[in-house]
Amino acid sequence: MKVMKSVLRVPIVLLLASIGLTGCINLQPAPMYRLDSGTSEVPERTDGAAVLLGPITLADYLQRDALLQRLADGSLAADAQKARWAGSLKADVEQLLQRQLAWRLNTQSLVLGPAGEGFTPDVQVELSITRLDSGPEYPAVLEAQWRLRDKAGKHLGNRLVRLQEEHLGSATDQVRAQSLLLQRLSEMLVDAIEPALVAKTPPKRSTKAPANKSDEAAPRIPAIEPIRTDMEVFRF
């Protein structure tokens, strides 16, 4: 009986070791991604235009950590390697657009909404992103709508956009393509914001002193010139 017990213990130990190995394989860390802000230098002007960026809203399906993939039937599924965003995708989008707009408009006075007390924007940008996704065999697509308002809240204009960017298929390149779409969106926003800022800028006053009205009204008297003749006058 003792021999039989020892024989039966061997396969149990091997089974436990196999389970342990499988567990180690499944514990591989999932890849995490962040959007790329691209080329965006810190603006130098501290007296630039005051711009309020917000509110910014993202579609409900984007309010999750998983990196979603667009499939052949149009549905969305989590990435096979369980790739996910490193933090909030909404916060990532906001930071990318803030840095891009501040750099392109050359202003330090660009605030994410809601605005704090005492901040009066020259222009407010309201943005709604209804789609931002891609798939291994499908390009990255961005669909959004923006609205512009002046400091009084008056509607200045709005636009619907749909942008598309090709990629190489990997999750890393898909994130790169989505980042490029947001950078292109920031370029389009700047093109819409700049005319609104120019329209609100008052014309510069002339520093030249006004002409004296009395001088303008007085007739000009020609200068008296001596008259020369060939005649000579003799006195006796």
Residue pairs with C-beta under 8 A, 6 or more apart in sequence:
30 81
30 82
30 83
30 84
31 81
31 82
31 83
31 84
31 171
32 83
32 84
32 85
32 86
33 67
33 83
33 84
33 85
33 86
33 171
33 172
33 175
34 85
34 86
34 87
34 92
34 175
35 89
35 92
35 93
35 96
35 175
35 178
35 179
35 182
36 96
36 175
36 176
36 179
37 95
37 96
37 99
37 100
37 179
37 183
38 96
38 100
38 179
38 180
38 183
39 103
40 99
40 100
40 102
40 103
41 103
42 102
42 103
43 102
43 103
43 105
43 106
43 107
43 108
44 106
45 106
45 107
45 108
46 108
46 109
47 109
48 105
48 106
48 107
48 108
48 109
49 105
49 107
49 109
49 122
49 123
49 197
50 107
50 109
50 110
50 111
50 119
50 120
50 121
50 122
50 123
51 101
51 105
51 107
51 109
51 110
51 111
51 121
51 122
51 123
51 124
51 125
51 193
52 111
52 113
52 115
52 119
52 121
52 123
52 124
52 125
53 94
53 97
53 98
53 101
53 110
53 111
53 112
53 113
53 125
53 127
54 94
54 112
54 113
54 114
54 124
54 125
54 126
54 127
55 113
55 114
55 126
55 127
56 90
56 93
56 94
56 97
56 112
56 113
56 126
56 127
56 128
56 129
57 127
57 128
57 129
58 89
58 90
58 93
58 129
58 132
59 129
59 130
59 131
59 132
61 68
61 76
62 68
62 89
62 90
62 129
62 132
62 133
63 89
63 90
64 89
65 84
65 85
66 78
66 79
66 82
66 83
66 84
66 85
67 78
67 79
67 83
67 84
67 85
67 171
67 174
67 175
68 76
68 77
68 78
68 79
68 133
69 76
69 77
69 78
69 79
69 80
69 133
69 134
69 135
69 136
70 76
70 133
70 134
70 135
70 138
70 141
71 77
71 135
72 137
76 133
79 171
81 171
83 171
85 92
93 129
93 132
93 182
94 112
96 179
96 182
96 183
96 186
97 127
97 182
97 185
97 186
97 189
98 110
98 112
100 182
100 183
100 186
100 187
101 110
101 125
101 186
101 189
101 190
101 193
102 108
102 110
104 186
104 187
104 190
105 190
105 193
105 194
105 197
111 119
111 121
113 124
115 121
120 151
121 151
122 150
122 151
122 196
122 197
122 200
123 148
123 149
123 150
123 151
123 156
123 193
123 196
123 197
123 200
124 148
124 149
124 150
124 153
125 146
125 147
125 148
125 189
125 193
126 146
126 147
126 148
126 149
127 144
127 145
127 146
127 189
128 144
128 145
128 146
129 142
129 143
129 144
130 143
130 144
130 145
131 141
131 142
131 143
131 144
132 140
132 141
132 142
132 143
132 178
132 181
132 182
133 140
133 141
133 178
134 140
134 141
134 167
134 174
134 177
134 178
135 174
136 169
136 170
136 174
137 169
139 164
139 165
139 166
139 167
139 177
140 164
140 165
140 166
140 167
140 174
140 177
140 178
140 180
140 181
141 162
141 163
141 164
141 181
142 161
142 162
142 163
142 164
142 178
142 181
142 182
142 185
143 160
143 161
143 162
143 163
144 160
144 161
144 185
145 158
145 159
145 160
145 161
146 158
146 159
146 161
146 189
146 192
147 155
147 157
147 158
148 155
148 156
148 157
148 158
148 192
148 193
148 196
149 155
149 156
150 156
150 196
150 200
151 200
156 196
157 192
157 196
159 188
159 192
161 185
161 188
163 181
163 184
163 185
164 181
165 177
165 178
165 180
165 181
165 184
166 177
167 173
167 174
167 176
167 177
